[in-house]
Amino acid sequence: MQNQYQQLIEVLVRQVLKKHNVSPTKDLSEEEKEKIRSTAFGLQQQVEELLKEKQTGTNEEAKNGKGNDSQGKSDPFSEILKRKAEKRKKTE
């Protein structure tokens, strides 16, 4: 999982740098490099904490027999899919 996550981050960073015309030939100062490393590391820690919290919450809900649907809520992705399915039914 960690390897897949790292690969995804590398692709995203490469795309952002490409979008803003940043090339490897452009030099960054050591201070700028350190700021980038620090920011990336901080973001990575925040994502990992968020994933742990989400996983813990999901496990607790499963143990208690409560899912998002039983609380009247569902994840945003599911909501989008439901809306698209409803639109398709209306147009058919």
C-alpha positions in Angstrom: 0.0 0.0 0.0 2.8 2.4 0.9 4.5 1.8 -2.4 1.4 2.5 -4.4 0.8 5.6 -2.4 4.3 6.8 -3.1 4.0 6.1 -6.8 0.7 8.1 -6.9 2.3 11.0 -5.1 5.3 11.0 -7.6 2.9 11.0 -10.6 0.9 13.9 -9.1 4.0 15.9 -8.3 5.4 15.3 -11.7 2.1 16.5 -13.3 1.9 19.6 -11.2 5.5 20.5 -12.0 4.9 19.9 -15.7 1.8 22.1 -15.6 3.8 25.0 -14.2 6.7 24.5 -16.6 9.1 23.5 -13.9 12.0 21.4 -15.3 14.9 19.6 -13.6 17.3 22.0 -15.1 15.9 24.9 -13.0 17.9 25.0 -9.8 16.4 25.5 -6.4 18.3 26.9 -3.5 19.0 24.5 -0.6 16.5 26.6 1.5 13.8 26.1 -1.2 14.5 22.4 -1.4 14.2 22.0 2.4 10.9 23.9 2.4 9.5 21.6 -0.3 10.7 18.5 1.6 9.3 19.8 4.9 5.9 20.6 3.3 5.7 17.3 1.5 6.6 15.4 4.7 4.0 17.4 6.7 1.3 16.7 4.1 2.2 13.0 4.0 1.8 12.8 7.8 -1.5 14.6 7.7 -2.8 12.1 5.0 -1.6 9.1 7.0 -3.3 10.4 10.2 -6.5 11.1 8.3 -6.4 7.6 6.8 -5.8 6.1 10.3 -8.7 8.1 11.7 -11.0 7.1 8.9 -10.0 3.4 9.2 -10.6 3.5 13.0 -14.0 5.2 12.6 -15.0 2.6 9.9 -13.9 -0.2 12.2 -15.8 1.2 15.2 -18.9 1.7 13.0 -18.7 -1.9 11.8 -18.3 -3.2 15.3 -21.3 -1.2 16.5 -23.4 -2.3 13.5 -23.6 1.3 12.3 -22.6 2.3 8.8 -22.9 5.6 7.1 -26.2 4.6 5.5 -27.8 3.7 8.9 -27.0 7.2 10.1 -28.7 8.8 7.1 -25.4 9.6 5.5 -23.4 8.1 2.7 -20.0 8.9 1.3 -19.9 11.7 -1.4 -18.8 9.3 -4.1 -21.9 7.1 -3.6 -24.1 10.2 -3.6 -22.7 11.3 -7.0 -23.3 7.8 -8.4 -26.9 7.8 -7.1 -27.6 11.2 -8.7 -26.2 10.1 -12.0 -28.2 6.9 -12.0 -31.4 8.9 -11.2 -30.6 11.3 -14.1 -30.1 8.4 -16.5 -33.5 6.9 -15.4 -35.2 10.2 -16.0 -33.8 10.6 -19.5 -34.7 7.1 -20.6 
